[in-house]
Amino acid sequence: MKQILSDFFQNLSEIFWQSEFYLFHAYAIMNLQQIIKFNKTLTDQKKAEMNAKLVLSVLSVPLNNRLSNFERLSFQYHPPGLDHL
C-alpha cells in the first residue's frame, strides 16, 4: 500500500509541477516525504535528497503580492468638506 501511495504522490507532484500549481506540488511532495520517512529500505542519502526536494518545492511557491485593502488606504485621509485644512 505504501508503494502505491508513494507512486501516486510522486506522479501527482509531477502533474502539479507541469501545471505550475506550485503550492499543490509542495503539498504532494510533503505527503510523499511523510510516506517514505519511515521506509527502512531507503538510504539516509535518499531521505536527505527527499528532504531537500521538499524544502525547494516549498520555496518555489510564489508569494501573494496583491495589496490588501488596508495597505491601499491613504495615510493622509481628509474627510470631504475638510479640504481647506
Buried (B, 14 or more C-beta within 10 A) or exposed (E): EEEEBBEBBBEBBEEBBEEEBBEBBBBBBBBBBEBBEEEEEEEEEEBEEBEEBBEEBBEEBEEEEEEEEEEEEEEEEEEEEEEEE
